[in-house]
């Protein structure tokens, strides 16, 4: 099963980073090049345990949907979203947060299985892994820049549903 791990050092409090990582609105802004949007479930604000989101986006010239559910939640240290249905055979995305002397260390662990057996494994090698890594890096870059600026409030005004 392919696994992507990314570390991002952020000069901001752990709670801010955790909440930005679960912002549907920030996720949409980080994927504007794929015209991604939330079409069902939580479509704006902050997700929490048990919430679902159905995403619609264009990847590899194909408009597609997938649904995720937040299945683990330990604010502000960790949450996991898992695919309920969609293009992958399976995926789990763990988001870990650790307070540091200078702010927060954010770690993403994205594990997935592509469909179609050997053809899916070949696709992983040829382009899926690179594509998913790029999406995660873009998202993490936006989380970092927003957390380290005065723009965080734009995404966290919905913190009332923080859970």
Phi and psi in degrees as a GROMACS rama.xvg file:
@    title "Ramachandran Plot"
@    xaxis  label "Phi"
@    yaxis  label "Psi"
@TYPE xy
-62.4039  147.726  UNK-2
-140.223  128.19  UNK-3
-114.071  126.468  UNK-4
-121.161  132.101  UNK-5
-133.112  138.938  UNK-6
-114.049  135.717  UNK-7
-133.198  123.062  UNK-8
-91.8161  128.76  UNK-9
-128.619  131.568  UNK-10
-87.8778  68.062  UNK-11
-159.986  159.582  UNK-12
-63.2121  150.028  UNK-13
-58.3633  -40.134  UNK-14
-62.8364  -40.5842  UNK-15
-63.4949  -45.6528  UNK-16
-64.1992  -43.8399  UNK-17
-59.2659  -48.0879  UNK-18
-68.2006  -37.7129  UNK-19
-63.4064  -36.2806  UNK-20
-66.8155  -23.1503  UNK-21
-104.183  14.3524  UNK-22
-82.0963  118.925  UNK-23
-62.3645  -40.3972  UNK-24
-65.54  -41.344  UNK-25
-65.9079  -40.5307  UNK-26
-58.3913  -44.8567  UNK-27
-60.6357  -45.2998  UNK-28
-63.7786  -31.2048  UNK-29
-77.5809  -11.9061  UNK-30
-121.43  28.1414  UNK-31
-61.9755  -23.3958  UNK-32
-70.9378  -15.7066  UNK-33
-107.229  6.03687  UNK-34
53.0939  37.5633  UNK-35
-71.3219  141.272  UNK-36
-149.872  153.718  UNK-37
-88.7326  121.806  UNK-38
-111.517  -9.78885  UNK-39
-158.794  160.938  UNK-40
76.2652  -139.163  UNK-41
-76.7334  116.581  UNK-42
-109.022  -1.13204  UNK-43
-162.606  157.625  UNK-44
88.0945  -151.831  UNK-45
-112.558  130.43  UNK-46
-81.62  155.147  UNK-47
-143.798  -178.672  UNK-48
-52.6384  130.035  UNK-49
88.2869  -13.0783  UNK-50
-70.2865  149.036  UNK-51
-121.387  152.555  UNK-52
-138.04  131.801  UNK-53
-103.022  119.512  UNK-54
-100.245  143.364  UNK-55
-127.463  130.388  UNK-56
-156.633  166.423  UNK-57
-104.814  117.294  UNK-58
-129.206  131.676  UNK-59
55.7012  41.3388  UNK-60
67.41  13.2515  UNK-61
-120.28  126.612  UNK-62
-76.5132  125.529  UNK-63
-144.646  164.091  UNK-64
-126.201  151.132  UNK-65
-148.932  150.922  UNK-66
-116.271  138.839  UNK-67
-122.821  159.237  UNK-68
-131.627  139.398  UNK-69
-79.6285  109.752  UNK-70
-106.287  -14.7933  UNK-71
-137.485  144.257  UNK-72
-158.143  115.609  UNK-73
-139.155  79.7199  UNK-74
-66.3473  132.315  UNK-75
-105.184  28.027  UNK-76
-97.2502  -32.0539  UNK-77
-163.343  144.581  UNK-78
-148.496  155.831  UNK-79
-127.658  133.102  UNK-80
-113.11  137.707  UNK-81
-124.65  142.769  UNK-82
-69.7516  133.433  UNK-83
-90.0829  -46.6658  UNK-84
-155.774  155.786  UNK-85
152.856  -160.016  UNK-86
-69.3038  -28.3322  UNK-87
-83.9975  159.875  UNK-88
-73.8716  -32.8098  UNK-89
-165.484  144.382  UNK-90
-155.622  146.861  UNK-91
-126.948  134.146  UNK-92
-123.134  107.951  UNK-93
-94.7408  136.472  UNK-94
-119.578  113.972  UNK-95
-112.207  144.55  UNK-96
-135.445  134.105  UNK-97
-133.835  127.41  UNK-98
-70.02  137.246  UNK-99
-124.539  175.091  UNK-100
-61.7237  -27.2295  UNK-101
-108.026  0.31359  UNK-102
152.095  -111.142  UNK-103
-141.64  139.258  UNK-104
-104.319  119.499  UNK-105
-105.832  129.582  UNK-106
-123.216  126.714  UNK-107
-104.209  134.968  UNK-108
-126.974  112.958  UNK-109
-116.141  113.243  UNK-110
-115.085  134.652  UNK-111
-147.669  160.191  UNK-112
-129.701  125.799  UNK-113
-84.4455  152.877  UNK-114
-75.1352  179.328  UNK-115
74.4937  22.9647  UNK-116
54.768  -124.024  UNK-117
-62.6895  -33.1942  UNK-118
-68.2679  -37.7055  UNK-119
-65.2871  -41.0045  UNK-120
-65.1029  -38.0044  UNK-121
-65.4889  -42.3549  UNK-122
-60.6431  -38.9886  UNK-123
-56.8089  -47.637  UNK-124
-66.0736  -43.0343  UNK-125
-75.7494  -38.9058  UNK-126
-155.047  -24.8419  UNK-127
-65.3918  -47.898  UNK-128
-58.2175  -46.5227  UNK-129
-62.557  -42.0249  UNK-130
-64.2374  -46.436  UNK-131
-66.2908  -40.3708  UNK-132
-60.7254  -43.3198  UNK-133
-61.8793  -44.3762  UNK-134
-60.5218  -44.1471  UNK-135
-66.2332  -40.2014  UNK-136
-64.2837  -40.7555  UNK-137
-62.4943  -45.0084  UNK-138
-63.3333  -46.3535  UNK-139
-64.9429  -35.8436  UNK-140
-62.8452  -39.5865  UNK-141
-70.015  -42.1097  UNK-142
-56.1693  -47.0351  UNK-143
-61.5297  -49.6618  UNK-144
-66.3456  -37.9367  UNK-145
-69.8567  -44.7811  UNK-146
-61.9108  -34.2618  UNK-147
-88.6515  5.57599  UNK-148
-121.143  -171.92  UNK-149
-91.6769  9.72228  UNK-150
-86.8844  -6.8784  UNK-151
-57.6652  -37.2665  UNK-152
-58.4211  -29.1959  UNK-153
-58.6527  -36.6878  UNK-154
-95.3582  -21.1799  UNK-155
-104.061  6.9153  UNK-156
-62.0454  -20.2579  UNK-157
-89.5155  15.5372  UNK-158
-60.2312  -15.2264  UNK-159
-58.0534  -28.1755  UNK-160
-95.5583  24.7622  UNK-161
-60.3472  -35.2814  UNK-162
